[in-house]
């Protein structure tokens, strides 16, 4: 009797086979699902309150464009090699560096944001049930319920995430646009071009926007390892992130100006459509959080040295831990730390890009992991991380990527005497 094939993804740290590769549209929907979330609206709201409309839109679009420029290159690394980011980075940070530095930072940040988003979703759900239906649901119970639901798709893996996002993303976009139109009819358009005291420069606005998406530069390969070819990878990355991201940015800006509230789900509640607002909030949190938990599971497998088929189990366990921490209120104290942690990711991208695209000439055959720690990669990363922490002016994302990449290149050429390829690393 033929054994029934499991629907749970079992390829974690090993190379994705040709049979497992997916079309670019499915991958694009996964990218889009990450972008449709309350923090995306928040970026628009913050820009709208700090600068005129045109400048806010320009800052947001340039910021997203910069991140996507770098993310296209790291996405191609994932599709070329068929490996997740934590494994791709073994060539420039070493196996131990990937395990105890890269994956640890990834896991803390991803599970942290999973807990924060889960807490927001659970609190909103309890408020909706109480205010609209007179049913009192403890916030901790709401957090647990939605945490488990969000974990389900993450446990099953990339195929389940693709199906969720293919259904949820179009629905979210339609409801968000409809809610925006309703809010404009209710509040009018008079405040859109109202004078705003400029408290943020264009460069600062771009830096704010890039900071929100920085982690996507170094985690893109976790998704695009399932992509077929470089052309499809670029299409999936650009069409998945930019349209959804810019639309949410615009909605956040417009809502902040006309309704005084950037969160479209709250705006829908204010115009008398609380159920619709709750649906938006839940689906937006779900499509984003399922990716957070999925990526965290990959990195925990790397940290613990587990077999590929253990990813589903550790994703579930770690997600439940994040959910419990959200239930007891820990995540509200953790948000500032994981925001600060974001400064660690752009310099990783600089090292990653130079290692593959310059030293290895973007040739998958030249890629190879290093044993133990690669201190040259770590030193280069520290240089870029320090710049992110202590320098707040200018295009910090670009500066840290260029600095860390340049330091890594110089160290490799001077200390290892490495040629720009081919040679032997």
Buried (B, 14 or more C-beta within 10 A) or exposed (E): EEEEEEEBBBBBBEEBEEEBBBBBBBBBBBBBBBBBBBBBBBBBBBBBBBBBBEBBBBBBBBBBBBBBEBBBBBBBBBBBBBBBBBBBBBBBBBBBBBBBBBBBBBBBBBBBBBBBBBBBBBBBBBBBBEEEEEEEBEBBEBBBBBBBBBBBBBBBBBBBBBBBBBEBBEEBBEBBEBBBEBBBEEBEEEBBEEEBEEEBBBBBBBBBBBBBBBBBBBBBBBBBBBBBEBEBBBBBBBBBBBBBBBBBBBBBBBBBBBBEBBBBBBBBBBBEBBEBBBBBBBBBBBBBBBBBBBBBBBBBBBBEEBEBBBBBBBBBBBBBEBBBBBBEEBBEEBBEEBBEBBBBBBBBBBBBBBBBBBBBEBEEEBBEBBEEBBBBBBBBBBBBBBBBEEEEEEBBBBBBBBBBBBBBBEBBEEEEEBEEBEEEB
